[in-house]
């Protein structure tokens, strides 16, 4: 995670120096405003990594549907936004699919499910608070504006000190000193490529949330779970049963139903 943050900071800073893009100066006041959402962002990444250590990709994608439920409830209480009955039916189906998926999961791991539940809460909190922090952070800039590249630079710069602290908290220093992976060129090639992917994800997420809202962000995320679940089962040869496969498929259909309900609600 620390290396991915470093790649993002280097690339954005280099583009800014070459005047290909423009970024806002990172002042203390701006970083102070952005820090709470950055802590949530780092927590979201950490819980996602730990959940994937214990749960297969297909089940992770289905359990992520719980994020939509938390986001919808959060919007209702924080922003007084009301959802129609079709949306609540879709959210109820997502909860049922998550529960049935856990019951029928052949590789069930309670620790992994706990990490994933924490990830759902943090992901929902991130999407709910980021849009508000964006508007507040603009007031702390010289230009009165904060573009996506500035937000990516700000987010990843603040993540680096937290990443260093977490290396010591999780006692990863000894592992980093002894692992042979750090001496493999192929490892650094893959890690650098993942850093560029992380930069692309950060930029597109910031842009999308800047242009739309938290529920729409979750809405689009529910649609990409179909190919991701299938690819996860096939590529990693995940042991599954007919009941578990049916619950995963049911959860994916619930995500599609949620997307349709949100589009009709918006129209």
Order of alpha helices (4+ residues) and beta strands (2+ residues): alpha-alpha-alpha-alpha-alpha-alpha-alpha-alpha-alpha-alpha-alpha-alpha
